[in-house]
Amino acid sequence: LLKLPFESASSSIREIYVDGAKLLVITDEKNTQLKEVKKESKVSEYYTATHNQTILYTYSLETPSNPRLLGQVGQDGIYHTSRKIGDKVYLFTKESLAEISYGSDRGSYDWVPLAGGETIASDCIYIPEKGGNSLIISSIDIDQPKELLDNVMIVNNNVEVYVSTQAVYLYHADWSREVTTEIAKFSLKDGQINAVGASSVKGRVLDTFAINEYQKNLRILTTCDNANDGSNLYILDEQLKLTGKLEG
């Protein structure tokens, strides 16, 4: 019988992977506390603050009837998705920066989320012109289950995620003029998460079945707001440079 060390009744299991004699369990865990704010009038105000964290637990199944915990590591944010590619696991969580600042008591860096118990480094944070949410991506080697290999945080308003075996693509619709889809690519070689490039195409992606990587090229199908404009197919190379298109 496997019993996870949950501290809150609102925690839950989000994903399970099995690799040989290893069991990987990804959980959403919430810790709600009562916070006090003291006013100049000496009257205290109280509010509840919930800390959201996603944790990866790695167990040995050498004795299936008695799983043994090998290690655990986590990062701030609500679980969004995950991928296991070879012996690496990639965690994707979403976190509102305003919520961190409101409920944190870590000081001047309280708006920066934690990954592996440490504040995400400044050179691993990508900040656009605007955005109040963050997507945190971390990598873990299943043979080193107590630490993160790498992590990045991308500040954004709202992005969708497509992951191939080599890279992760973040995309979202921009409605400032005619609708376009903005795309950013990060490589995932050996667990290292590095920015590659960005691009944009006309129209918007309706669902995850409309974006795909094939032979290192990204194929993306978009739909225009005006039904008369039809749909578009774009082919982008490794650096997200346009190599082919079929519009209308």
C-alpha positions as CSV (number, residue, x, y, z in Angstrom):
1,L,0.0,0.0,0.0
2,L,1.4,3.4,-1.1
3,K,0.4,6.4,1.0
4,L,1.6,9.8,-0.2
5,P,2.7,12.3,2.5
6,F,-0.1,14.8,1.9
7,E,-0.5,17.5,4.5
8,S,-3.8,18.9,3.1
9,A,-7.1,17.3,2.3
10,S,-7.3,19.4,-0.9
11,S,-4.1,17.8,-2.4
12,S,-4.5,15.4,-5.3
13,I,-2.6,13.1,-7.7
14,R,-2.4,14.5,-11.2
15,E,-0.1,12.2,-13.2
16,I,1.6,8.8,-12.8
17,Y,4.5,7.4,-14.8
18,V,6.1,3.9,-14.5
19,D,9.7,3.3,-15.8
20,G,11.0,-0.1,-15.1
21,A,11.3,-0.4,-11.3
22,K,10.5,3.3,-10.7
23,L,7.1,4.8,-10.0
24,L,6.8,8.6,-10.6
25,V,3.8,10.4,-9.0
26,I,3.0,14.0,-9.7
27,T,0.8,15.8,-7.2
28,D,-1.0,19.1,-6.7
29,E,-0.6,20.2,-3.1
30,K,-2.2,23.2,-1.4
31,N,-1.3,24.7,1.9
32,T,-3.8,27.3,3.2
33,Q,-2.8,29.5,6.1
34,L,-4.3,32.4,8.1
35,K,-2.3,35.6,7.6
36,E,-2.3,38.7,9.8
37,V,-1.8,42.3,8.6
38,K,-1.3,44.8,11.3
39,K,-2.6,48.3,10.6
40,E,-1.4,51.6,12.0
41,S,-4.5,51.8,14.1
42,K,-3.3,48.6,15.9
43,V,-6.2,46.7,14.5
44,S,-5.2,43.5,12.8
45,E,-6.8,42.2,9.6
46,Y,-6.8,38.6,8.7
47,Y,-7.0,36.8,5.4
48,T,-6.5,33.3,4.1
49,A,-3.6,32.6,1.7
50,T,-3.1,29.4,-0.3
51,H,0.3,28.3,-1.5
52,N,0.0,26.0,-4.6
53,Q,2.9,23.6,-5.2
54,T,3.4,20.7,-7.7
55,I,5.6,17.9,-6.4
56,L,7.2,14.9,-8.1
57,Y,7.6,11.8,-5.9
58,T,9.9,9.0,-7.1
59,Y,9.5,5.5,-5.6
60,S,11.4,2.3,-6.1
61,L,9.2,-0.7,-7.0
62,E,11.9,-3.3,-6.5
63,T,9.6,-4.7,-3.9
64,P,6.2,-3.9,-5.4
65,S,4.3,-4.7,-2.2
66,N,6.4,-2.1,-0.3
67,P,7.3,1.0,-2.5
68,R,10.3,2.9,-1.2
69,L,10.5,6.7,-1.5
70,L,13.7,7.6,-3.4
71,G,13.2,11.4,-3.4
72,Q,10.9,14.3,-4.0
73,V,11.2,17.7,-5.6
74,G,8.7,20.4,-6.3
75,Q,8.0,23.9,-7.7
76,D,5.4,26.6,-7.1
77,G,2.2,26.7,-9.1
78,I,-0.8,24.8,-10.1
79,Y,-0.1,21.7,-12.2
80,H,-0.6,22.4,-15.9
81,T,0.9,19.4,-17.7
82,S,4.0,17.2,-17.7
83,R,6.0,15.0,-20.1
84,K,8.4,12.1,-19.6
85,I,11.0,12.0,-22.4
86,G,13.5,9.2,-21.9
87,D,14.9,9.5,-18.3
88,K,13.8,13.1,-17.9
89,V,10.5,14.5,-16.6
90,Y,9.4,18.0,-17.4
91,L,6.9,19.7,-15.1
92,F,4.8,22.7,-16.2
93,T,3.0,24.8,-13.6
94,K,1.1,28.0,-13.8
95,E,1.2,30.7,-11.1
96,S,-0.3,34.1,-10.7
97,L,2.4,36.5,-9.6
98,A,-0.1,38.7,-7.8
99,E,-1.2,35.8,-5.7
100,I,2.4,35.0,-4.7
101,S,3.1,38.6,-3.6
102,Y,-0.2,38.8,-1.7
103,G,0.3,35.6,0.3
104,S,4.1,35.6,0.7
105,D,6.3,36.7,3.5
106,R,9.7,36.1,1.8
107,G,10.5,39.8,1.4
108,S,11.5,41.8,-1.7
109,Y,11.7,38.8,-3.9
110,D,8.3,37.4,-2.9
111,W,6.9,37.8,-6.4
112,V,9.4,35.2,-7.8
113,P,8.2,31.6,-7.5
114,L,10.3,28.8,-5.9
115,A,11.6,25.8,-7.8
116,G,13.4,23.0,-6.0
117,G,13.1,25.1,-2.8
118,E,15.1,28.0,-4.3
119,T,14.0,31.3,-5.9
120,I,14.2,31.0,-9.7
121,A,17.3,32.8,-10.9
122,S,16.9,36.1,-12.7
123,D,18.7,34.9,-15.9
124,C,16.0,32.1,-16.1
125,I,13.1,34.5,-16.2
126,Y,11.6,35.7,-19.5
127,I,9.6,38.9,-19.2
128,P,7.5,40.3,-22.1
129,E,5.9,43.7,-22.3
130,K,2.9,42.7,-20.2
131,G,1.6,39.8,-18.2
132,G,0.6,38.9,-14.7
133,N,0.9,35.1,-14.9
134,S,3.8,32.8,-15.1
135,L,4.5,29.4,-16.7
136,I,7.2,27.5,-14.8
137,I,9.1,24.7,-16.6
138,S,11.4,22.4,-14.7
139,S,13.3,19.2,-15.6
140,I,14.2,16.3,-13.4
141,D,16.4,13.2,-14.0
142,I,14.6,10.2,-12.6
143,D,18.0,8.9,-11.4
144,Q,18.4,12.1,-9.3
145,P,14.9,12.5,-7.9
146,K,15.8,15.0,-5.2
147,E,16.9,17.9,-7.4
148,L,16.0,19.9,-10.5
149,L,18.2,19.8,-13.5
150,D,17.0,23.1,-14.9
151,N,14.1,25.5,-14.8
152,V,12.8,28.7,-16.4
153,M,9.8,31.0,-15.8
154,I,8.0,32.7,-18.7
155,V,5.8,35.7,-17.6
156,N,2.7,35.9,-19.8
157,N,-1.0,36.5,-19.8
158,N,-2.0,33.0,-21.0
159,V,-0.1,30.5,-23.1
160,E,-0.8,27.0,-24.5
161,V,1.8,24.3,-24.6
162,Y,2.9,21.9,-27.3
163,V,5.8,19.5,-26.5
164,S,7.7,17.4,-28.9
165,T,10.6,15.0,-28.0
166,Q,13.1,17.8,-28.7
167,A,11.4,21.1,-27.8
168,V,8.5,22.9,-26.1
169,Y,6.5,25.4,-28.0
170,L,4.4,28.1,-26.2
171,Y,1.7,29.8,-28.2
172,H,-1.1,32.3,-27.7
173,A,-3.5,34.4,-29.7
174,D,-2.8,38.2,-30.0
175,W,-6.0,40.2,-30.6
176,S,-4.5,43.7,-30.8
177,R,-5.3,44.0,-34.5
178,E,-6.2,41.1,-36.8
179,V,-5.8,38.0,-34.8
180,T,-2.4,36.4,-34.9
181,T,-0.7,33.5,-33.1
182,E,2.6,34.2,-31.4
183,I,5.0,31.3,-30.9
184,A,8.1,30.8,-28.7
185,K,10.4,27.8,-28.8
186,F,12.6,26.3,-26.1
187,S,14.9,23.3,-26.7
188,L,14.8,20.4,-24.2
189,K,18.2,18.7,-24.9
190,D,19.5,16.6,-22.0
191,G,17.1,18.3,-19.6
192,Q,18.5,21.8,-20.3
193,I,15.8,24.3,-21.2
194,N,17.1,27.0,-23.6
195,A,15.3,29.7,-25.7
196,V,15.6,29.1,-29.4
197,G,13.4,31.7,-31.1
198,A,10.0,33.2,-31.7
199,S,7.6,33.9,-34.6
200,S,4.0,34.7,-35.4
201,V,1.5,33.6,-38.0
202,K,-2.0,34.8,-39.1
203,G,-5.0,33.4,-37.4
204,R,-5.4,31.4,-34.2
205,V,-4.9,27.8,-33.2
206,L,-8.2,26.1,-32.3
207,D,-6.8,23.1,-30.4
208,T,-3.7,21.1,-29.8
209,F,-4.4,18.8,-32.8
210,A,-3.6,21.8,-35.0
211,I,0.1,22.1,-34.1
212,N,2.8,19.4,-34.7
213,E,6.5,19.0,-35.1
214,Y,7.8,16.8,-37.9
215,Q,11.4,16.3,-39.0
216,K,12.3,19.3,-36.8
217,N,9.8,21.6,-38.6
218,L,6.8,23.0,-36.9
219,R,3.5,22.6,-38.7
220,I,0.7,24.9,-37.5
221,L,-2.9,25.2,-38.7
222,T,-4.7,28.4,-37.9
223,T,-8.2,29.7,-38.4
224,C,-9.1,33.4,-39.2
225,D,-11.8,35.3,-37.5
226,N,-13.5,36.2,-40.8
227,A,-15.0,32.9,-42.1
228,N,-14.4,34.1,-45.7
229,D,-10.6,34.1,-45.1
230,G,-10.6,30.3,-44.4
231,S,-7.8,28.5,-42.7
232,N,-4.0,28.6,-43.1
233,L,-1.2,26.1,-42.9
234,Y,2.4,27.3,-42.0
235,I,5.7,25.4,-41.9
236,L,8.4,26.9,-39.7
237,D,12.0,25.5,-39.5
238,E,14.1,24.8,-36.4
239,Q,14.6,28.5,-35.8
240,L,10.9,29.3,-36.4
241,K,11.7,30.8,-39.8
242,L,8.9,30.5,-42.4
243,T,9.7,27.9,-45.0
244,G,6.2,27.3,-46.5
245,K,2.6,28.4,-46.3
246,L,-0.9,27.7,-47.7
247,E,-3.3,30.5,-46.9
248,G,-7.1,30.8,-47.5
